[in-house]
Amino acid sequence: MAKNMKVALLLDFYGDLLTEKQRNSLDFYYNDDLSLGEIAANLGISRQGVRDNIKRAEAVLFQMEDKLGLAEKFSEIRQRLVSVRKAVDIIDQKNMRVYRSNEINESIKQILKELDRLDKLNE
């Protein structure tokens, strides 16, 4: 079973919708990087039981993402925030070299402040 890092992200978004054993199995497997045998020992179930829990839980997470798309929206917002921050940096550099406008500088500070707030909301 190749580890899929997208599952770790989906677990953050939808993990509360899983059973406790499913959530724990995925958490141990993806976040703690434990083997099926180690997880089985921790949960007191068979390796096959762990594997079944992981497969069922992954299916639930992917179904939820297909329906709601929260993780994809989160990633897209994060990418757009990075793009906006880069554009603001370009404007700031141009302002420093050419215009030296205090008004532009103040606007840039306000935009960066808002970007920081959005970054915190998007964590």
C-alpha angles and dihedrals in degrees: 000000000000113000115247113204091201087070090061089055092046089050089059091052102039106015093112089064092063128083115263092253092049092048093047092047092053093043092052092044101044105024102031095032093225122162122245089255093053092048091048090054091048094049098036094237135110124276088247089053090053091048091049091049091051094048093047092045092049090052091052092048093050091047091052092048091048090053101038106021094204097143092049091048089049091052093046092050090049091051092048092050089054090050092050091048090052091050091050090051090053091050091048092051092048091048092051093049102039118011106025088197117172089201092056090044091054091048090051090051090051092048091049090049090053091046089054089052091050091048090055092049090049096052 
